[in-house]
Amino acid sequence: MIDIEIDFFDELARLVLAEYPEAYVSNEYERVPSQFPAVFILESNNTEERSTVSTFEGEEAVALTYEVQVAHPSAKRGKAVCKEIVRIVSDRMRERNMSRTMCMPVDNAEDPSVFRMIARYTGIVDRFGTHFRR
């Protein structure tokens, strides 16, 4: 299985932390983050790219889906901070040929004082680590 999750997470987390050193960044979702801004970078799908299947004994390429969730208290520029963090991640995703397929605020009925935003990205990566746009 082609698995770039840890390296990709590390790359994105470092970018976020360079701009927001106080951020909490994780690759596992937490309902109640321990600090803010909270950024969750999750690989939600990793499937073999069928158009690349050959007689090679392993996977040639995989289609990936990443979900980025950002939360910050509304009273402390929540919307602006969330959008800025999503922009930081989106810029790198674009450099990696990942397409943003969705970006929107999320209803946070559990704690309306915290603004939440979610973005989703898709792309293809081959066994050599080359990223391709879907």
C-alpha positions as a printed Julia matrix, in Angstrom:
134×3 Matrix{Float64}:
   0.0    0.0     0.0
   1.27   3.45   -0.88
   1.15   5.38    2.38
   2.31   9.0     2.6
   0.06  10.0     5.5
   2.71  10.58    8.19
   5.09  12.52    5.93
   2.28  14.58    4.41
   0.8   15.33    7.82
   4.23  16.39    9.09
   4.73  18.72    6.13
   1.33  20.4     6.57
   1.61  20.58   10.37
   5.0   22.35   10.12
   3.49  24.96    7.77
   0.61  25.67   10.13
   2.87  25.8    13.19
   5.25  28.21   11.43
   2.41  30.75   11.24
   0.49  29.71   14.37
   3.01  28.28   16.88
   0.31  28.0    19.56
  -1.9   25.82   17.33
  -2.85  22.28   18.27
  -2.33  20.1    15.17
  -3.3   16.44   15.07
  -3.95  13.65   12.58
  -6.75  12.29   14.78
 -10.03  14.12   15.28
 -10.96  15.25   18.78
 -14.45  16.47   19.61
 -13.15  18.83   22.28
  -9.66  20.12   21.44
  -7.31  20.93   24.31
  -6.25  24.28   22.81
  -6.96  26.64   19.92
  -6.61  27.07   17.08
  -7.15  23.36   16.62
  -6.26  21.82   13.27
  -7.07  18.23   12.32
  -5.44  16.87    9.15
  -7.05  13.53    8.33
  -6.49  11.1     5.49
 -10.06   9.94    4.93
  -9.49   7.76    1.87
  -6.62   5.88    0.23
  -7.71   3.67   -2.66
  -5.84   2.09   -5.56
  -6.16   4.21   -8.69
  -7.75   1.78  -11.12
  -6.49   3.55  -14.23
  -2.93   2.63  -13.21
  -3.41  -1.08  -12.45
  -0.88  -3.19  -14.34
   1.0   -6.43  -13.97
   3.45  -4.75  -11.58
   3.3   -6.61   -8.29
   2.33  -3.61   -6.17
   0.26  -0.5    -6.42
   1.25   1.98   -9.1
  -0.77   4.89   -7.68
  -3.45   5.69   -5.14
  -6.27   8.2    -5.03
  -6.18  10.15   -1.78
  -8.71  12.24    0.05
  -7.67  14.54    2.88
  -9.95  16.42    5.21
  -8.77  19.45    7.16
 -10.87  20.67   10.08
 -10.03  23.92   11.84
 -11.62  25.32   15.01
 -11.1   28.59   16.87
 -13.21  30.57   19.38
 -15.55  32.94   17.56
 -14.87  35.79   19.99
 -11.16  35.68   19.09
 -11.39  36.22   15.3
 -12.52  32.61   14.86
 -13.68  32.89   11.26
 -10.63  34.88   10.12
  -8.15  32.53   11.82
  -9.86  29.42   10.42
  -9.85  30.87    6.89
  -6.18  31.82    7.15
  -5.17  28.33    8.28
  -7.23  26.74    5.49
  -5.47  29.09    3.03
  -2.05  27.97    4.3
  -3.01  24.32    3.85
  -4.73  24.94    0.48
  -1.67  26.65   -0.95
   0.51  23.63   -0.15
  -2.15  21.19   -1.33
  -2.26  23.04   -4.67
   1.54  22.8    -4.91
   1.12  19.04   -4.38
  -1.51  18.84   -7.17
  -4.33  18.19   -4.71
  -7.69  19.71   -5.69
  -9.91  21.33   -3.07
 -13.33  19.76   -3.54
 -15.08  21.43   -0.63
 -14.55  24.21    1.89
 -17.26  25.45    4.22
 -18.13  26.41    7.78
 -19.57  23.62    9.91
 -22.53  24.02   12.23
 -21.19  23.64   15.74
 -24.33  23.09   17.8
 -22.25  21.4    20.51
 -20.37  24.65   21.23
 -21.58  27.69   19.25
 -18.79  29.82   20.76
 -16.27  27.92   18.59
 -16.17  28.56   14.84
 -15.39  25.46   12.75
 -14.43  25.1     9.12
 -13.8   22.01    7.02
 -11.99  21.58    3.68
 -11.57  18.46    1.58
  -8.86  17.71   -1.0
  -8.31  14.92   -3.52
  -5.37  13.86   -5.64
  -3.31  10.96   -6.86
   0.17   9.92   -5.73
   2.27   7.24   -7.41
   4.67   4.76   -5.83
   7.55   7.21   -6.36
   5.78   9.96   -4.39
   4.81  12.06   -7.42
   1.51  13.86   -6.95
  -1.0   14.21   -9.79
  -4.16  16.29   -9.99
  -7.39  14.31  -10.27
